[in-house]
Amino acid sequence: MGERIAATPGRGTMPPPDSSRRTIGADVLYIDQARVLRVGQRSVSTSGSWPINRNLALFNLGFRSVYELHRVARHFEGEIEELAWSVRNLHEIDLTLRYVLQSTESLEEWTAQILTDEKDVVQGFLTLADKYPDQARAEFERRLQKIEKVSQRLGLEMRRPWSMRHLAKATGREAEYDIF
């Protein structure tokens, strides 16, 4: 623990520290390339009041955009369904970026949704608890407790995901949304 998070895709990444940043040890939220939240003890550079910051959100959404652009290129003359899926994903990433850049509150809402997503996944595994050994169930329960503690510590209220229609309206992109 206490390792610096390197700027590599797929790991929660942070820019290298500079003179205006400080290093802290804290529960850190980050997303890997599969859009899975990880909460873990890490040493991170932060210029904000809580460990996840705007740069991290931009990096992760940008990384996902690059992935989707590669998919578009691969499927450009192939299956229309695959192409349409990636284009739709890019549109949703665009709406999300525009929305989280509007305010700190929007970014915090998005971060809270990450916690909610992980909580939902862990609870899903717990519904299958009879198929796992007791040790795995205990680990899932510890994970849920950790997610709740992180949410409370960061002052983030876990809630349901935004609808894309809501984001389109909030960002003035309703016409583009209606096309999709």
VOGU-3710 file (C-alpha; in Angstrom, 3 decimals, decimal comma):
1> mgeriaatpg> 0,000/0,000/0,000  1,022/3,612/-0,287  2,254/3,241/-3,845  2,000/6,077/-6,323  -0,714/5,473/-8,882  1,028/5,544/-12,242  -0,462/7,111/-15,342  -1,305/3,854/-17,056  -4,646/3,124/-18,688  -6,863/0,822/-16,732
11> rgtmpppdss> -5,595/1,867/-13,312  -6,973/4,865/-11,524  -4,500/7,435/-12,622  -3,432/10,789/-11,406  -1,042/13,303/-12,916  2,419/13,478/-11,335  2,645/15,821/-8,388  3,872/19,355/-8,842  4,564/22,114/-6,372  0,859/22,947/-5,989
21> rrtigadvly> -0,165/19,416/-5,068  0,240/17,322/-1,983  0,409/13,581/-1,483  -2,083/11,951/0,844  -2,865/8,403/1,901  -6,601/7,854/1,517  -9,298/5,663/0,109  -9,151/6,546/-3,542  -11,830/6,166/-6,147  -10,782/5,248/-9,623
31> idqarvlrvg> -12,185/3,493/-12,645  -10,475/0,887/-14,759  -11,060/0,475/-18,479  -14,051/-1,787/-17,803  -15,699/1,093/-15,877  -15,311/-0,756/-12,585  -14,785/1,266/-9,461  -11,873/0,380/-7,274  -11,579/1,648/-3,736  -8,226/1,094/-2,163
41> qrsvstsgsw> -5,563/2,569/0,037  -3,160/4,507/-2,167  -0,937/7,540/-2,034  -2,238/10,043/-4,553  -1,587/13,560/-5,688  -4,540/15,799/-5,218  -5,237/19,454/-5,618  -8,849/19,171/-4,460  -10,521/18,564/-1,150  -11,249/14,911/-1,897
51> pinrnlalfn> -9,179/12,246/-3,632  -10,998/11,957/-6,956  -10,685/15,112/-8,947  -11,744/16,515/-12,264  -8,540/15,457/-14,006  -9,121/11,848/-13,026  -12,674/11,935/-14,362  -11,500/13,519/-17,598  -8,737/10,962/-18,018  -11,044/7,993/-17,482
61> lgfrsvyelh> -13,788/9,302/-19,743  -11,186/10,225/-22,351  -9,638/6,764/-22,123  -13,045/5,191/-22,710  -13,593/7,529/-25,665  -10,377/6,333/-27,282  -11,495/2,734/-26,802  -14,843/3,480/-28,461  -13,135/5,335/-31,321  -11,010/2,246/-31,975
71> rvarhfegei> -14,188/0,171/-32,068  -15,732/2,612/-34,557  -12,665/2,296/-36,785  -12,771/-1,524/-36,588  -16,468/-1,737/-37,397  -16,723/1,155/-39,841  -17,374/-1,118/-42,796  -18,626/-4,063/-40,778  -21,610/-4,798/-38,586  -23,845/-1,745/-38,322
81> eelawsvrnl> -25,002/-2,828/-34,854  -21,446/-2,726/-33,495  -20,834/0,650/-35,083  -24,099/2,056/-33,747  -23,324/0,796/-30,230  -19,947/2,557/-30,170  -21,315/5,775/-31,622  -24,053/5,774/-28,991  -21,433/5,179/-26,276  -19,404/8,115/-27,588
91> heidltlryv> -22,500/10,306/-27,478  -23,155/9,301/-23,867  -19,524/9,979/-22,934  -19,835/13,418/-24,563  -22,977/14,179/-22,532  -21,337/12,954/-19,340  -18,206/15,042/-19,934  -20,218/18,156/-20,645  -22,303/17,626/-17,521  -19,477/16,879/-15,066
101> lqstesleew> -17,582/19,915/-16,316  -20,504/22,203/-15,449  -19,913/22,108/-11,707  -18,224/20,399/-8,803  -21,650/19,175/-7,705  -22,157/17,400/-11,041  -18,759/15,751/-10,730  -19,588/14,647/-7,187  -22,911/13,190/-8,374  -21,084/11,210/-11,044
111> taqiltdekd> -18,533/9,977/-8,514  -21,342/8,893/-6,192  -22,838/6,913/-9,066  -19,558/5,024/-9,356  -19,932/3,996/-5,725  -23,532/3,019/-6,372  -22,478/0,886/-9,342  -19,922/-1,016/-7,277  -22,382/-1,431/-4,424  -24,945/-2,885/-6,852
121> vvqgfltlad> -22,390/-5,334/-8,277  -21,290/-6,513/-4,828  -24,917/-6,887/-3,706  -25,554/-8,908/-6,860  -22,781/-11,298/-5,896  -24,235/-11,528/-2,402  -27,561/-12,713/-3,846  -25,596/-15,725/-5,087  -23,945/-16,193/-1,689  -24,964/-19,828/-1,401
131> kypdqaraef> -22,699/-20,551/-4,380  -19,620/-18,992/-2,717  -17,557/-20,137/0,274  -18,106/-18,317/3,572  -14,803/-16,493/3,136  -15,956/-14,962/-0,168  -19,271/-13,879/1,348  -17,420/-12,228/4,234  -15,181/-10,414/1,730  -18,235/-9,131/-0,175
141> errlqkiekv> -19,769/-7,901/3,079  -16,519/-6,124/4,030  -16,493/-4,565/0,575  -20,020/-3,204/1,068  -19,010/-1,726/4,420  -15,980/-0,072/2,849  -18,086/1,425/0,049  -20,497/2,874/2,623  -17,626/4,311/4,686  -16,021/5,923/1,641
151> sqrlglemrr> -19,371/7,406/0,623  -19,868/8,854/4,097  -16,292/10,123/4,396  -16,481/11,899/1,051  -19,978/13,176/1,744  -21,347/11,531/-1,411  -24,934/10,353/-1,557  -25,265/7,147/-3,560  -28,204/7,292/-5,942  -29,472/5,898/-9,198
161> pwsmrhlaka> -27,693/6,758/-12,458  -28,681/9,762/-14,492  -30,841/9,305/-17,519  -29,146/10,390/-20,701  -32,219/12,492/-21,522  -31,602/14,460/-18,310  -27,961/15,039/-19,286  -28,947/16,070/-22,807  -31,382/18,638/-21,455  -28,930/19,928/-18,833
171> tgreaeydif> -26,198/20,378/-21,457  -28,360/21,815/-24,245  -27,928/18,718/-26,425  -31,512/17,538/-26,699  -31,548/17,640/-30,511  -28,486/15,378/-30,749  -29,965/13,054/-28,135  -33,204/12,748/-30,085  -31,234/11,696/-33,182  -29,823/8,747/-31,275
//
